[in-house]
Amino acid sequence: MNDAQENDTDIRTEWRAEFEAAAARPLELRLRYAFIHTYKPVLDDKPYRSFETMKDYRSWCNKHLPMWLGYGSD
């Protein structure tokens, strides 16, 4: 077995151990760790927004949100 194959085997063994440890945790704890909140500029600054039309919503997104969030239509 060469070094690359041994490394792959070590990684698989490590992943299996991590998976088994995660699977042994209670569901409530697994769900708590499953979701990571990431602050989204502008979107997270108010609890909600409403728009009369989809066109109004898209226009607001294009004007106010950073392009990297992926909400722009341009």
Buried (B, 14 or more C-beta within 10 A) or exposed (E): EEEEEEEEEEEEEEEEEEEEEEEEEEEEEEEEEEEEEEEEEBBEEEEEEEEEEEEEBBEBBEEBBEEEEEBBEE
